[in-house]
Amino acid sequence: MRSPRIAVSVAVAGALALPLLGATSASAAPAQAPASASASRPCDRPGPWAVHTSAVTIRSKASTKSTAVGVLYRSHRFTVHKTSGNWHYITDKSTGVKGWVSGSYVYRDVYMCLD
Protein backbone atom coordinates (compact mmCIF):
# COMPACT_ATOMS: atom_id res chain seq x y z
CA MET A 1 0.00 0.00 0.00
CA ARG A 2 2.85 2.38 0.76
CA SER A 3 4.88 1.74 -2.39
CA PRO A 4 2.21 3.03 -4.86
CA ARG A 5 1.97 6.25 -2.82
CA ILE A 6 5.74 6.68 -2.87
CA ALA A 7 5.90 5.94 -6.62
CA VAL A 8 3.18 8.51 -7.33
CA SER A 9 4.91 11.10 -5.12
CA VAL A 10 8.23 10.54 -6.88
CA ALA A 11 6.56 10.77 -10.30
CA VAL A 12 4.83 14.02 -9.40
CA ALA A 13 8.00 15.53 -7.96
CA GLY A 14 9.93 14.51 -11.08
CA ALA A 15 7.30 16.04 -13.36
CA LEU A 16 7.42 19.30 -11.43
CA ALA A 17 11.23 19.45 -11.52
CA LEU A 18 11.46 18.59 -15.25
CA PRO A 19 10.80 22.13 -16.59
CA LEU A 20 13.44 23.52 -14.23
CA LEU A 21 16.06 21.03 -15.35
CA GLY A 22 15.18 21.41 -19.04
CA ALA A 23 15.68 25.18 -19.16
CA THR A 24 18.75 26.24 -21.05
CA SER A 25 20.89 29.15 -19.99
CA ALA A 26 19.63 31.21 -22.94
CA SER A 27 15.96 30.73 -22.10
CA ALA A 28 16.42 31.05 -18.35
CA ALA A 29 18.14 34.44 -18.59
CA PRO A 30 15.90 37.51 -18.47
CA ALA A 31 15.28 39.12 -21.83
CA GLN A 32 17.02 42.43 -22.37
CA ALA A 33 15.02 45.24 -23.94
CA PRO A 34 16.49 46.51 -27.19
CA ALA A 35 18.40 49.75 -26.80
CA SER A 36 16.40 51.35 -29.62
CA ALA A 37 13.03 50.78 -27.92
CA SER A 38 11.16 54.05 -27.64
CA ALA A 39 9.18 55.14 -24.59
CA SER A 40 6.13 55.66 -26.80
CA ARG A 41 5.14 52.00 -26.66
CA PRO A 42 1.97 51.45 -24.59
CA CYS A 43 3.75 49.08 -22.21
CA ASP A 44 6.46 51.63 -21.39
CA ARG A 45 4.10 54.27 -19.99
CA PRO A 46 1.58 54.07 -17.17
CA GLY A 47 -2.04 53.45 -18.01
CA PRO A 48 -5.15 55.38 -17.04
CA TRP A 49 -6.61 55.41 -13.54
CA ALA A 50 -9.66 53.24 -12.77
CA VAL A 51 -12.07 52.67 -9.89
CA HIS A 52 -11.60 49.30 -8.17
CA THR A 53 -15.11 49.08 -6.63
CA SER A 54 -18.58 50.00 -7.88
CA ALA A 55 -18.27 53.49 -6.32
CA VAL A 56 -15.98 55.50 -4.05
CA THR A 57 -16.74 58.64 -2.06
CA ILE A 58 -15.02 61.87 -3.09
CA ARG A 59 -14.07 63.81 0.05
CA SER A 60 -13.15 67.45 0.76
CA LYS A 61 -9.95 66.45 2.59
CA ALA A 62 -7.68 63.39 2.62
CA SER A 63 -9.52 61.80 5.55
CA THR A 64 -12.40 59.37 6.01
CA LYS A 65 -13.94 61.78 8.53
CA SER A 66 -14.08 64.72 6.09
CA THR A 67 -17.20 65.87 4.26
CA ALA A 68 -18.33 63.90 1.20
CA VAL A 69 -18.53 66.12 -1.89
CA GLY A 70 -19.44 63.51 -4.49
CA VAL A 71 -19.32 59.91 -5.66
CA LEU A 72 -16.93 58.47 -8.22
CA TYR A 73 -18.48 55.48 -10.04
CA ARG A 74 -16.65 52.71 -11.87
CA SER A 75 -17.70 54.03 -15.29
CA HIS A 76 -16.45 57.59 -14.61
CA ARG A 77 -13.16 58.84 -15.97
CA PHE A 78 -11.03 60.98 -13.69
CA THR A 79 -7.70 62.74 -13.50
CA VAL A 80 -5.31 62.42 -10.57
CA HIS A 81 -3.57 65.74 -9.84
CA LYS A 82 -1.52 64.84 -6.77
CA THR A 83 -1.04 62.12 -4.18
CA SER A 84 -0.65 62.41 -0.43
CA GLY A 85 0.04 59.12 1.31
CA ASN A 86 -2.71 56.73 0.22
CA TRP A 87 -5.02 59.54 -0.95
CA HIS A 88 -5.37 61.02 -4.45
CA TYR A 89 -6.68 64.48 -5.33
CA ILE A 90 -8.84 63.95 -8.41
CA THR A 91 -11.20 65.65 -10.83
CA ASP A 92 -14.18 63.56 -11.97
CA LYS A 93 -14.41 64.23 -15.72
CA SER A 94 -18.08 63.19 -15.80
CA THR A 95 -19.33 65.62 -13.14
CA GLY A 96 -16.46 68.08 -12.70
CA VAL A 97 -16.27 67.40 -8.93
CA LYS A 98 -12.81 67.81 -7.37
CA GLY A 99 -11.74 66.15 -4.14
CA TRP A 100 -9.85 63.34 -2.44
CA VAL A 101 -10.37 59.59 -2.89
CA SER A 102 -8.71 56.73 -1.03
CA GLY A 103 -5.98 54.87 -2.90
CA SER A 104 -7.48 51.62 -1.63
CA TYR A 105 -10.31 52.00 -4.15
CA VAL A 106 -8.58 53.43 -7.22
CA TYR A 107 -5.59 52.07 -9.12
CA ARG A 108 -3.49 52.66 -12.20
CA ASP A 109 -4.01 50.24 -15.08
CA VAL A 110 -0.90 48.31 -16.09
CA TYR A 111 -0.07 47.53 -19.69
CA MET A 112 1.61 44.23 -20.55
CA CYS A 113 4.05 43.73 -23.41
CA LEU A 114 4.76 40.23 -24.59
CA ASP A 115 7.78 40.89 -26.75
C-alpha positions in Angstrom: 0.0 0.0 0.0 2.8 2.4 0.8 4.9 1.7 -2.4 2.2 3.0 -4.9 2.0 6.2 -2.8 5.7 6.7 -2.9 5.9 5.9 -6.6 3.2 8.5 -7.3 4.9 11.1 -5.1 8.2 10.5 -6.9 6.6 10.8 -10.3 4.8 14.0 -9.4 8.0 15.5 -8.0 9.9 14.5 -11.1 7.3 16.0 -13.4 7.4 19.3 -11.4 11.2 19.4 -11.5 11.5 18.6 -15.2 10.8 22.1 -16.6 13.4 23.5 -14.2 16.1 21.0 -15.4 15.2 21.4 -19.0 15.7 25.2 -19.2 18.8 26.2 -21.1 20.9 29.2 -20.0 19.6 31.2 -22.9 16.0 30.7 -22.1 16.4 31.1 -18.4 18.1 34.4 -18.6 15.9 37.5 -18.5 15.3 39.1 -21.8 17.0 42.4 -22.4 15.0 45.2 -23.9 16.5 46.5 -27.2 18.4 49.8 -26.8 16.4 51.4 -29.6 13.0 50.8 -27.9 11.2 54.0 -27.6 9.2 55.1 -24.6 6.1 55.7 -26.8 5.1 52.0 -26.7 2.0 51.5 -24.6 3.8 49.1 -22.2 6.5 51.6 -21.4 4.1 54.3 -20.0 1.6 54.1 -17.2 -2.0 53.4 -18.0 -5.2 55.4 -17.0 -6.6 55.4 -13.5 -9.7 53.2 -12.8 -12.1 52.7 -9.9 -11.6 49.3 -8.2 -15.1 49.1 -6.6 -18.6 50.0 -7.9 -18.3 53.5 -6.3 -16.0 55.5 -4.0 -16.7 58.6 -2.1 -15.0 61.9 -3.1 -14.1 63.8 0.1 -13.2 67.4 0.8 -9.9 66.4 2.6 -7.7 63.4 2.6 -9.5 61.8 5.6 -12.4 59.4 6.0 -13.9 61.8 8.5 -14.1 64.7 6.1 -17.2 65.9 4.3 -18.3 63.9 1.2 -18.5 66.1 -1.9 -19.4 63.5 -4.5 -19.3 59.9 -5.7 -16.9 58.5 -8.2 -18.5 55.5 -10.0 -16.7 52.7 -11.9 -17.7 54.0 -15.3 -16.4 57.6 -14.6 -13.2 58.8 -16.0 -11.0 61.0 -13.7 -7.7 62.7 -13.5 -5.3 62.4 -10.6 -3.6 65.7 -9.8 -1.5 64.8 -6.8 -1.0 62.1 -4.2 -0.6 62.4 -0.4 0.0 59.1 1.3 -2.7 56.7 0.2 -5.0 59.5 -0.9 -5.4 61.0 -4.5 -6.7 64.5 -5.3 -8.8 64.0 -8.4 -11.2 65.6 -10.8 -14.2 63.6 -12.0 -14.4 64.2 -15.7 -18.1 63.2 -15.8 -19.3 65.6 -13.1 -16.5 68.1 -12.7 -16.3 67.4 -8.9 -12.8 67.8 -7.4 -11.7 66.1 -4.1 -9.8 63.3 -2.4 -10.4 59.6 -2.9 -8.7 56.7 -1.0 -6.0 54.9 -2.9 -7.5 51.6 -1.6 -10.3 52.0 -4.2 -8.6 53.4 -7.2 -5.6 52.1 -9.1 -3.5 52.7 -12.2 -4.0 50.2 -15.1 -0.9 48.3 -16.1 -0.1 47.5 -19.7 1.6 44.2 -20.6 4.0 43.7 -23.4 4.8 40.2 -24.6 7.8 40.9 -26.7 
